[in-house]
Amino acid sequence: MSLARIHTRAQVGIDAPAVQVEVHLSGGLPSLSLVGLPETAVKESKDRVRSAILNSQFEFPAKRITINLSPADLPKEGGRYDLAIALGILAASGQIPNEGLDELEFIGELTLSGELRAVSGALPTALRSAEAERTLIVPEGNRLEVSLCEQGARLAASSLTEVTRWLHQLDALMDIPHNCDPVTHECDVHDLIDVRGQASARRALEIAAAGQHNLLFIGPPGTGKTMLASRLPGILPPMTSAEALVAASIASISHHSGDWQRRWRQRPFRAPHHTASGVALVGGGGNPKPGEISLAHGGVLFLDELPEFSRKVLDVLREPLESGEIVISRAHRSVTYPAGFQLIAAMNPCPCGYYGDASGRCQCSPDQVRRYQGQTSGPLLDRIDLHVTVPPLPPAMLQQAPPGETSDQVQARVMAARQRQLDRQGCVNAQLSGAVRDQHCALSQADTVWFLDTIEALSLSARAYHRLLSVARTIADLAGSDAIERLHLMEALGFRTLDRQVSC
């Protein structure tokens, strides 16, 4: 047999399209040519594969070797094809059996000694391999990652020699069962009971969690804005298996070290520094990689010191906030990444941070306050449903304040409100639009007149009007009310701090 075909998979975004490695041996001067749009790392696999085969006590064919990675129009990168290429050469030269290879898929990078190294994107590969009903062989280093996949057969190997002995039916490979038990580290769990006082901010956090609304905390330094934001993942409903697999697939392709596989059911909490670039937030690069908004998919993106971010950087968030995805286009490819995140931001009321403080320590002029608060674009603020003031509390009051509710207690109400939304309209309130929103956010005639007059008095946009309706609908759901009442509308309007002009 001078021709062999081995199945493997590429990595395009969080997808793993099928790739077939075709190896043909022919007469002529010994050479090895690799075709099929390989990038630099793939081209370098020729030397890695040659050394791995020789150091695994196999013979490297002294023939003209042609390797085709099909389909030819799909760019290939990384060392994930090494194992498939090596097995293709061994199968074409008759050193391993060719039978049964069509039911198998292989990924893995080879060292010069023939050991297998873990590769990125193993989880998306396992998901697509299961759909194709093939058995996937992965490096030992990817074992925990691919165990998150519920369907399909998976085996782990640590070297090229182990794989070939298994193909010869001399030894067995380690089976990888499905592992659905997440491991929670206590240091990662932040409970809402740690927050003393700040009843209004806690209430806003609960509303934001129940309806998946975006939220902005405004207050001087040290009032607990970051502390409150970090508690949001703990009161959100647990991730479903489908949500967790998408979030885990994004982490899988991101080349991030850490033990994310053990925390894959926890909602992400990403807090980039205010010096982050637009590419860092939305993703990009020559070979497009996911950014912070995709890494926060299914969880929370927290932007502290919001006005300190570049205005151009913040404006790139506007489209993903509406669509829930980000499309990164380059000359030779276009990649779509999920970006269904919930935005939580925090800012000081003025450059020094103490505007409105009773101590009078703020020396900022009204113009300075306006300029500072105006550094964030209006269209972005319009997409933030809740603007909440977090005032400073005297230490004595903090000591006397009774303990608040735990995250579990608040989460129970949030889950009940979410279930009401899903049963009624099939989505969370923040995603309501068009006729569906008009149907489920209908007001009485008197409340409609009052609400429209209030919107006009505050000079709010049509988007703000619709978002206020959605927030009021969430408040009604938390109260167990079938209809939106004026009390719910008034509370929703109370969480629009930035719509009040700074007094001169």
N, C-alpha and C positions, 0 to 999 in steps of 0.2 A: 504494500500500500504506500504510494508516494504522495497521497493527498489526504489531508485530515481536516476536520471541522470541529471547532470547540466553541461553545456558547459562553458569552460573558455579557457584561452590561456597562454602558457608559454612564456618565453623570451630567445631566442637563437640568440646572435648577434643582428642584426636589424630585425630578423624574429620573428614571433609570431605563432609557431605551435599550433594546436588545442590540447586541453587536456579535457578529460571527467572525471568529478568527479562522481564516483559511490558510493552510500551510501546504505548499507544494514543493517537492524535491525533484530536481531534474539534473541532467548531466551538464558538464561544463566546468569551468574554473570555480573553485569554492568561493561562495559569496553569500551575503544575506541582504535582501532588500525588503524594506517595510513600506507598504503603501496603504492608502485609505485615510488620508488627511490626519496623520499623526502629528502631535505637537512635540516640542523638544524632549520632554520627559519620556514620552513614548518611544521616540527614536533612540534614546539612550538605553532603552530596555534591551537592545541587541547585545550589548556588552554584559549587562547583568545576567541575562538569560544564558548566554554562552558559559560564563563562569559558574552559574548555579548548576547547570547540567553537568559540567565536568566535575565539579566538587561533590556532586551527588552520585558519582561513580557511574555515570552514563556516558555514552559516546556522542560527541557532537558531530553530526553528519558532515563529511567533507564533500558536499555537493552544492549546487546552486539552489539556495533556499529563497522562496518568494512567500512573503507573509502579507495577506490582505485583510484589513480590518473593515468589514462591511457592516452598514452601508458607507460608501466612500464619501458622501457629502456631509456626514456627521463628524464634527471635530472631536478628536480624542485627546485626552490629556492625562497626566499622572502615571503612576506605576501600577495601577490596578489591573493592567492587562498582562503583566509579567507571567503569572502562573498559567493563564490560558495559552500564551505564546509558547512557553516551555513545553506544556503538555501537547500542543499541536505539533511541535517538532518531534517529540518522542513518539507520538502516534503515527506521524507520517513516515518515520524511519523504522517503524515496527518494534520499538522498544517497550511500548505499553499496548495493551489490547485496545482496539478501536470500537469494539462492541459496547453498547450502552452509553456512549458519550453523548448521544443526542438527548438523553434524559437528564443531563447534568449541566450546571453552570458553575463557573469558577471566577473568583476575583482574589487578588492578592499581589503584593509587591514582593519580589525576591531579593534577598541579599546575595552577595557573591558566593557565600557558602551554601546557598540553597535554603536558608531559613525564610519563613514567611512573615512579613510585616503587615500590620493593620493598615487599612486604607480608609479614606473618608467616604461618606455616602453609602455605607454598607446597609443601613436600614432601608432606604428607598429601594436598593437592589433586592433585598430580601422580600419586600412587599410585591414587587413586580415579578420576581422569580416564582413566588407562590401562585400568582395569577396564571403564569405560564405552566404551572404544574410540573416544575422541574426541581430536582434536589440541588441546593446551593452549597458549595464548599467555600468556606471563608477562612482567613487566618485566625489563629487562636485569640489574637488581640481584639477581634471584632465579635467574639462570642456573646458577651453581655449585651451588646448593642442589637444584634439580630434576634436575640431571644425575646425582644419586645414584640416581634411579629407573631400574630396569633396563628396564622395559617402556614402551610408549606413545611417541607422537610429541609433541615439544615444540618451540616456537619462542619466540624472545626478541625483544622490541621495546623501543625507548627512548622512543617518543612515540605519541600518538594518530594523528598524521599517518602514521607508518610503518605502523601497523596498517591504516589505511584504504587506503593505496596498495597494500599487499599484497592486500587484499580486491578491489581494482580490477585486480589482476594486473599492476600497473605496476612493482613492486619485489619483491624477495625478503626474507624475514625470516631471521634467523640460526637455523640448526638447532642443537638442543642434544643432542649425543650422550651416551650413558651414560658416566659417568666413575667407574670402579671403583678407581682408584689412589689410596689415601690418602697424604697427605703427613705424614711424622713429623718433628716438630721435635726436634732433639737435646736441647734444654734441657728437654723434657717427659719424657724417658726416664730413669727412675731404676733403676739396676741393683743387685741384691742383693749384688753383690761389694763394694759400698761399706761394707757392714756388717761390722765386725770383731767377733769373739767372739759372745756371745749365742747359743750353739748351741741352747739350749732354745727361745728365742723364734723363731729361724729355723725350727726343726722345727715349731713350732705354726703358723707362717705357711704352711708347705708343706701341712700337714694341712688347714688352713682353706681353702686354695685348691683342694685336691683334692676335698673334699667339699662346698664352698660353705657352710662353717660360719661362724657368727658368732664373733668373737674379742675378748677384752678383755686389754689389756696393763696390768700394774700394776707401778709402780716409781717411784723418786725422779726428780727432774728431771735431764735430761741423759743418760739411759741409752740413748736411741735409740728410744723408743716411736714417735714420729712418723716417724722415719726408716724404721723397719721397716714401718709401715702404708703409707707412700707407695710401697713396693716391691711391694705386693700386686698391683696391676694388671699389673705386668710379668711375673708368673709365672702369671697366670690364662690359660686357653686363649684364643686369638683369638676375637673375636666372629664369629658367623655373619652372613650377609647379612641374615637376618630380624631378628636381635637388633640389628644395627647400624641398620637402618631404623627400628625402633621407638624406639631411643634418639635417633636423629637427628630423628625426627618430634617428640619431646618438646622437643628443643632448638629446633626450628623455630618452635614456637608460643610460646616463652617470652620473646620480645622481648629475648633476650640478644645483645649484640654480641660480636664476636670471630670467630675463624676456625675455629669448630667444624666447618664443612663439610670442612675439610682434615684434620681429625683424627677423622672420623666412625667409623673402625674401631677407635679406641683406646677401651678401657673407661673410663668416666667415673670420676673420683675427686673427690668432693665433701667439703669439710671446713668446715661452717658453724661460726661462732663460738658460744661457749656462751651468748651473750646472745640467740641466735635465738629467735623466738617459735614457738608451735605452728603458726601459719599459714605461717611461713617454711619450716618443715620439711615439713608435709604438703600445703601448698597451700591456696588459698582466695581470699577477696575477693568483692566483689559479682558480678564475672564470674570464676568460679573459674579460677585459674591453677595450674600445677603447682608443687610445692614441691621442696625439696632431695631428698626421698626418691624423687621421680619423675625428677628430673634425674640421680640416681645409678642409674637403672634399667640393669641389665646390668653394673653396675660396683660401686664401693665407696662407702659412706657412712662417713666417719671422724669420730667425735665425740671430740675431745680434751678433757681436763679434764672427764670425764663427770659427777662429782658437782656441778660448777658449773652444769650445766644445770638449769633448773626441773624439778621432779619431774613436774608436770602436762604439761610439754612432752615429756618423755621417754616418758610413758605413752601418748602418742598413737602411738608407734611400735609398740606391741604388736600391734595388729591387722594392719598392713601386713607386719610380719615373718612372720606366719603365712600371710596370703592372697596376698601378692605384688602387691596393688593397693590403691588408696585411692579411696573414693567420697566426693565432696564434694557435699553437698546444699544447695540454696538454695530459696527459696520458688518460683521460677519455672523452675528446672532442676536436674538432677542430672548430674554429670560423673564419669566413672570414668577414672582415670589409672593406668597401669602403675607398680608400685613394687617390682620384683623386684631389690632391692639386697642387698648383703652388708655387714653391719654390723661395723665395726672400731672399737673404743673404746679410750681410754687414760685412766688415772687415777693419781694419787699415792696412796700407802698411808695418808696422814694429812694434816691441814690444812697442816703445814709441809713435808710431802713426804719426810721422812727417817726415818719409822718403821722400826725394825729396822736402821738403818745402824750399822755397827761403830764409827763415830766417836763415837756417843752424842750427837750434836748434836740429836736429836729430844727435845723437852720436852713432847710431847703426852701427855695422860693416856689410859688405856685407854678411858674414857668418851668423850673427844673422838674417838679413833680409831673407836670404834663408831658414833658419830653421823655422822662423816664418811663412812664406808663405807656407812652405812644411808641416806644421802640418795638413793641410787638404789633404786628399788622392787624388791622381791624378784621379782615376776612378770616384770619386764624382764630381770633378771639370769638368771632361769631360762631365758630364751630365748637366752642367749649360751652357746654350747657349750663354749668354751675360755676359761679364766681363767689367764693366764700371768704369772709374776713375771719382771720384767726387772731384774736386780740391777745395781748400779753396778760398773764395772770400773776398776781402777787404770790410769792412763795408760801405765805401763810394760807392763802386760799387753796393752793395746790395740796398742802398738807391736810387741810380740813375736808377737801372734796372726797366724798365717798367713792369707793371703787365702782367703775362703770361695768357694763355688761362685757362678757367674754366674746371672743370672735365666734365661738360656736353658737352662742345665743343669737347674735346678729345674723350669722350665716343662715340659721333656720328661717328667719323672716325673709331674708333675701331669696332663698330657694323657693319659698312658698309664693312670693311675688313673681318670680321668674316663671314658675309653673303656670300661674294664672295667665301670664302673657303668652306663653307657648300654646296653652289650650285655646286661648281666644283668637290669636292671630298668627301663630306659627313662628314668631320671631320676637326678639326683645324690643322694647319700646323705642330705643335709640335708632332702630332700623326701620321704623315705620315711615312710610312715604305715600304720597298720592292719595288715591281714593280710600285705601285701607286706613290711612291715618285719619282721614276725615270721618270715616265710619266709626272708628273706635275712640276717637277723641272729640266726639260731638258734645257741644255745650247747650245749655238751655238758652232761650232767646235773651233773657235778661243778663245772663253771664256773658254771652257773646258780645253784647253791646258794651258792657263794662270792660271786658278784656280788650276789645279793639280800641276803646278810648285810652286805656292805660298804655297799650303798645304805641299809640300815636304820641302820647305825652312824653314817652321815653325815647321816641325817635328810633325805635328798633326796626331791624330789617325783617323781611318776610321769612328768612331762614331762622332768625331768632324767635319769631312768632311761632313757627312750627316746632322748634326745639322746646320752647316753653310748654307747648301743649303736650309734648311727649314726656317732659319731666312731671307735669301735673298728672298725667296718666299713670306714671310710676308711683307717685305719692298716693294716688287713689288705690293702686294695687296693693301697696304696703298696708293701707288701712282696710283692705278687704272690700272696697266700695266698687260697685259696678259702673257708676257714673262719676264723671269729674265734677266736683262741686267748687264753689267759689273759694272755700277755704284751701283747697288744693292749689288753685290758681294763685292765690295770695302767697302761699308758701313757696311756690316755684319762682314767683317774681322776687321774693326776698333773697333768692340766691343768684342775683344778677348785680353784684356789687359794682362792677366796672361800668355799668350803664348809668351810674350816677356821676355827674361831672364833679371834678375836683373844685371845691369852693375857693374863691379868691378872697 
